[in-house]
């Protein structure tokens, strides 16, 4: 049933507010060896990048670099800019931050005599990662949590090289309680219906490439070791439960269970493909570090993570149970998580995107525009409770079917046969499901002037364009004379192809900047201001580098 004119008007008014928040991240590697970069001079990679931009541009640089943050480790450089109004602008800002970070890497390469580039769409399993790779800029509790993760899962902790999108629904004028309920429900709808399609459209690591270098690190391109996909979705975590997608009350209740059972440790560790997120949380308590130094508190926090309660399942006693400092940390964590769990959910975060490399006749920006537009329109469509969601029960069976669909598209792309969850689990191709939703969101695209960018996704659905995964497989088949259909999980013969992807993606950045400039006038005024500033900063950084460093 199509949306009424009144509903269209509500949405048209609401989407003039900033409702799309892009994030981008990449792993600092040496593009000639594919080794991870742990330090740049005396600084960790993220801090080196921020400092270089600040030094080059002064106050202007500080205004830009304040959005650049480390991930679990400083080897992963991340940018989280403010939300925007249109998906075209979110794509432009996401790509411009990637290009700015790359410019900083090139400048640092020139200064330090080493190759540095941010690698996206692959996983870096660093076997020699240590607590020294955790950001020294992180607050004490976060730093201790990251060190704990490195201690227990060190080979996985540098594995993050994808992009995120955050959506809010300003056209839905609701109380915080009602908005929380809506966001949880939309999260479930996205998970069951849309996430497999987003994976099929964006997956950029469909082949196995593995390399152990002298430092004991391995760079991987494969669906099952992909940072955004296989080892993450489906089934990365015990917290991937259907009760988190049904309604706001069940969401909060399940988080309280996870806190009680010591699965939810910090509030940041809800590792789901899509998740409802709070805005700013009011009244968060400060970490109690005034009377204990970080080295002392670390052991107590580790004990907190290991035990959570007084005893383990086998009766092992927490050695710090009666320790005053431990009790302070425990009380702080309980209050912190209580605030986090009960905070209203104002947005939905989609975490399954990979950044496509450059191909002949196609830049990452062109692909990202189409992807953001499709994701935004699907979010809007599902927020209005269309007929296809009325039959969803958000049961554990449906969640398992969604996980099966995610795995299927990693292997088969849009030709994979998926469970159509609203229709009794009958099988249909991912391509037919994509066409179904494109038809449903076409009126929205027309009403909100999104048709041009959505056409890119329609061409993929109609077989007129290939997805990044399909193009990579085609190129690899031609280069190595192998069948990716048969040998999809085998190692590539050498590392030259992933290196070539880095080279040509960097070369395409100049064209991306030109394409973004051409789109500038089509953006609303508030988006224009943000994008124009980033364009000007990018050009200034390029101007200050030697021609050889930006080749």
N, C-alpha and C positions, 0 to 999 in steps of 0.2 A: 504494500500500500504506500503510494508516494506521500511525501511530507506535504502538509497543508501550506498555503501561502503564509499564514500566521507563523507557523514553525520556521519557514524559510526566513521570514523577516526577523524573528528573534535571533536566529543563528547569524544572519548577515550583519546584524548590529553587534553581536558578541564577538565575532571574529575580527572586528576592527581593533580589539584589544590584543595585547601581546599574549599569545597562548601556545607558542611553539618554542621550546628550549632545546637547542642543539648542543651536543657534546662531541668531542673528537679526541682520540688518543692514539699513540703509536709507541713502539719499542725502539729505543735508541740502539742502532746497530752500526757496524762498519759495513758499508755497502759492498766493499771488495772482498770481505771474508765472511760476512754474515755473522760475525761474533757480536755478542751483546756488549754495549758500552756501560761500564760500571762507574767510571769517574772521567770527568773532563777537567784536566788540570787538578786543582784541589777541591773541585766541587762535584756534587752528584749531578746527573744530567739535567733534571728539571730546574735546579737552582742555577746551573750554568746557563741554560737557555734564558731564564728570566733575567739574570744579571746582564747578559749580553744585550738583550733588547733594551733594558733600562739604560745601559751605558751608551748605546747608540742614539737613543731618542730622548733621554731625560724624562721630564714629566709626562710627555706624550707616550713614551714607552711604558712608564709605570701604569698609566691608565689602561693600557692594553694587557700588560703582563699580569695584572692582578687577577685575571681570569685563568691563568695558567697554574695548574696544580699537579703534584705528584699523585700517582696511584698507590697501590700497595707498596711498590718499590719505586725508587727514583729512576729506574731504567725506563719506566713507562711515563711518558710526558703527556699530560692531559690538559685540555682547555674546556672550560665550562662557562661560556658567555651568557649574557642575559637573554631572556625570551624575546621573540620577534612576532610580527603579525602574520606574515605569509610564509608558506613553505619554500617559495623561491628565495626569500631572504634567508631563511634558516639554512638552506643548502649553500648559499653564497657565503654566509658567515662561517659555517662549518668548514668549507673548503679554504676560505681565506685564512682562518686560524691554522689549518694544516700547512698552508703555504708560508705563513709567517714563522711557524715553528721550523719549517724546513730551511727558511732563510737564515734563521739563527744557527741551525746545525751547520750550514755551509760556512757561515762566518766563523764559527768556532773551529770548524775543520781547518780553515785557513790559518787561524791563529795558533792552533796546537799541532798542526802537521799530521792530523789523523783524519780518516774518513768517518763522517757521522751523518746518518740519515734516519728518519723515523720510518720504521717498517710497520705496515698495516696489513690486516687480513691474514696473518699467520700467527703461529704460536712460537714462543721462545721458551724452551724448557732449559733453564739454567741449572745445571747440576752442582755448580760451585757457588750458588747464591748464598749469601750469609746475611746476618742481621745488619751488617754494615750497608747493605743495599736499601734498607728501610729509610724513609725520609727522615733526616735529622730535623726537619722543620715541623714535623707532625707534633701535635700535642701529646703529652705523656701517655695518656691511656691509649690513644690511637697507635702511637708508636709501639707500645708494649703489645697491643693486639697484633699488629703486623709482624713484630718479631716472633710472637707465638706461632703465627701462621707459617712463617719461614722455617721455624724450628720443626714444625710437624709436616709441612707440605712444600718444602723449599723449591722443589723442581717445578711447581706449578705457579709460584707466586709472581713470576715475571710474565705470566701469560695473559696479557690483555692488550688487544690491538684492534678495537672496533669502534663504532660510533653509537651514541645513544640519542634518542629523541624523547622529549617530555611534552605532554599535551595537557592543557587545562580546558575547562568548558565554561568560559565567562558568560555565555548566552544562557546558561542554566542558573537562574537566580534562586539559590537555595540556602537553607541553613547549613552550618558546618556538618551536622549529623546527616542531613539528606545528601550533601555532596560526597561525604565519605562513602555512603551506601552506593551512590551512583558510580564513583570511581572504582570501587571494588568490583561492581557488576560489569563495568566496561572492561576492566582488566580480564575478567573471566571470558568475556565474549571475544576479546582480542586473542587470548590464549587459545581458545578452542577453534576459532574460525580463521584468524588472519596471520598468526605467527608463522605457520608453515609456508604461506605464500611470500611473506617478507624474507624468510630464509632463502627460498628458491630464487627470489629476485635479486638478493644482495650477496649471496655467498660468493666469496672471492678466493677461497682456498680449497678447491675441489680435488687436488692431487697430492700424492705423497711425495714430499721431498725431505730427506733427513740428512743431517750432517753433524757428526761429532768433531769438534775442533780441538786444538791443543789445550784449550781452557776448560774442556769438559762440558761445552754447551752444545745444544742441538737446536737448529732452526728447522721448523716443520711446516709443510704445506699439505694438509690433508683434511678431509671432512671430520675425522674422528679426533684429531689433535688440534683442530681449529679452536682458537681462543673464544670466538663468539658462539661456536656451534657445538660440534660433537661432544667434546669433554665437558661442555657446559650444559647444553641442552640437547637431548633430554637427560634428566636424571642426575644432574651434578650433585644434588643436595637432598638431604633427608627432609628439608622444609618445603619441598615441591608437593603441596597438598591441595586437594580440591576445595577444602574448607576455607582456604585463603581467597577464593574467588566468588563466593556465593553472595554474601552481604556484609555490611559493615560490622554487625554484631559478631558474626562467626569469625570474621577476620581478626578482630581484637581478641576474641576468646582463644583462637588458635595461637596467636602470638604469645599470649600469656602462658599457654601450655608449653610452647617452645622455650620460653624463658625459664619456666619451672624445671624443665628437663635438661636445661643447659645446652640447648642447640642454638638458641638466639643469644649471642654473647655481647654484641655491641649495638645492635640496631642497624648497623651498616652491612651486616652479613646475611641479608635476606636475598640470596642469590637466585633470583627467578628471571625467566626470559622477559616477562612483563610484570610490573609491580606497581601498586598504588603508593604514592609518596606524599609525605606531609610537606607543607610549605615551611616557613620559619616556625620553629617550635619555641613557644614562650616558656620562660622560667627554667631552662635547663640548668642543672646545678654545675658549678665549677668542680673540676677534679680536685680532690683533697691532697694537694702536693705541697702545701705550705710548710708542713712539719716533717716531710720525708722526701729524701732525694730520689731521683728517677731510678737509680740503680737499686735502691732498697724496695721501691714500690713494684719494680718489674717482677721480682720473684713472687710477690703476693698476688699480682694480677695473673701470672702464669698459674698459680695454684687455684685462683678463682675460676679460670677457664677449664682447668683439668678436673675440678671437683664440682664446683657450683653449689653443691649441698655438703652436708657434714661428712658424708661417707660416699664412696663409690659403690657400684653395684655389688662388689665383692667384699665390702666392708672395710676397704682401705681408708684409713683416717687422714683427713686433711691436716697436715702438720701445722698449718697456720690458723686453725680454727679459733683459737683463743687469743690470737695476736691482735693487738689494738689497731695496728696499721691495716691489717687484712680486713678487719671489721669496718674500718672507714671506707676502704675501697669497695667492699661488698655493699654497704649502705648506699654509697654514691651510685653504684651501678644499678641497684634496684630502683632508685629514684629516677635515674636517667632513663632506664628502659620503660618505666611506667609512663613518663612524659612522652616518650617516643611512641609507645603502643597506643596511647589514648589521644594523640594529636590528630586533628582532622586531616583526612587525605584530600588534597586539592589538585593533584595531577597524577598522570599515568606515565610511567617511564618504560619505553621500549628499548630492549638491550641486545637485540639480535643482529644489528646491522654490521656488515663489513664494508670497508671502503674499496670500491672497485678500482683497479689500476687503469691506466690510460691504454686505449686501444687505437688502432688506426681509424681516424674519423670519429672518435668518441673520447671525450675527456671525463674524468671523474665527476666534474660539476654537472655535466649533462645528465649523467645517470642519477646523481644524488637529487637533482631537482625533481625528476619523475618519481623517485622513491619516496621523498618527503611528501609530495603532493598526494600520492596514493595513500600513504599512511595517515595523513591528516584527514582526508575525506572519509576514510574508513572509520576513524575515531569519531568523527561527527555523525556519520551514518549509524553506528552502533550506539551512540549516546541517546538516540531517539527511539530505542527499543523497536526496531523493525520486526516484521513477521518472522524472519528466520531465527531470531533469538528467543521467540516465545516457547519453542520446544526444548530449549536447553535446560538441563537440570543441574549442571555443574557438579556432576557426580564423579567419583573416583574412576569409574569406567570411562567416562567421557575424557577425563584428563589423560588416562592411559592411551586412548585413541589419538589424542592430540600429540602425545609424545611419539607414538608410532608414525604419525604424519610427518613430524619434524625429521625423524630419522629417514623416512622414505624420500623426502625431497633432497636430502643431502646426497643420496645416491642417484635418484632419477630426475631431479629438477622438476620442471613443470610437466613433464610426461609421467611422473610418478602417479600411481593410483593411491588415492587417499580415502580415508573414511569421511563421508559427509555426515558430520555429527548430528545436525538437526534432523536428518532424514533417515533415522534408524540405522546409521552406520553403513549405508549402502556405499559402494565404491564408485569413485569418479576421478578423473584426472585432475591434477592441480591446475592445469591450464583451463579446464572447463570451469572450475571454481573461480579462478581469477576473472574469467570473462563474465561469470554470473555477477560478481561484485562490481566489476567495471560498469555493467549495465545499470546496476542499482545506484551507483554514485554519480552517474552521468548528469542527472539534473542538478546535483550539488555543484559539480564542476562547471556547468554552464552558468548557474546563478552567481557563483563566486569567482568567475573568471579564472578558472584553473584548467580549462580544456587544453591549452597549448602544452603545458607540462605533463598533463595526464596522458596525452597522446603517445608519449614515449613508452609508457607502460602498456598501452593498448597495442602498440606495434609489437612488443614482446609477446603479448598474449596471442596475437594473430600470427606469430612465427615470422614476422618481417624483421625482427631484431633478435639477437641472441642475448641470453643472460651472461654476466661476467664468467660464471662457471663454464658455460657452454663455449665461450670464446677461448678461455684458457685451455680447455680440453682440445679444441680444434688446433690451436697453435702448438700444443705439445705433441699432438699426433703428427703434424707436419714436420716438426723439428727432429723428433727422435724416432719417427717411423714406428710408433707403437699404437696399440688400440687402447684408448682410455676406457672404452666400454668393457673390455675384458680385464685390463690391468689397472683398474681405478685405484686400488689400494697398494700398488707396488711403488717402490722408491724410484725417483727419477735417476737417470744415469749420472747426472752431474748437477752442479749448482748454478749453471750459467743462465738458465731460464728465469729463476726468481731474481737473479741479479739484473737481468735485462728489464724485468718489470719495474724495478726501482729506478733504473736509468731513464726509461721512457716516460714514467710517471713524473719524474722531476722535470724533464724537458717539456712536458705538456703544461706545466704550471703557468708559463707565460700566456699561452692561449686561454687557459682558464680565467686568468685575470682580465683578459680582453672580453671574454664572454660575459663575465660578471659586470664589467663596465657597460656593455651593451644593454644589459638587463636593468641597469640602475634606475632609469627613468620610469620603468614599469612598476616600481615598488611604491608602497605608501610612504608618506613623508618621514615617519618615525623610523621605518626600515632603511630608507635612503640614507639618513644621517649615520646610522651605525655602519652600513656597508661602505659608504663613501670614506669614512674615517679609516676603516681597515684597508681599503684600496690605497689610500694615500700613504699609510704607514708602510705597506708592502713595497711600494715604489721607492720610498726613501731608503729602506733597507737594501733593496737591490742596487740602488744608485751608489751606495757606500761600499759595495763589495767590488772586487776586481772581476773582470769578465770571466776569468778562468774558474772562479769559485762558484759561479752560478750556471755552469754548463752541465 
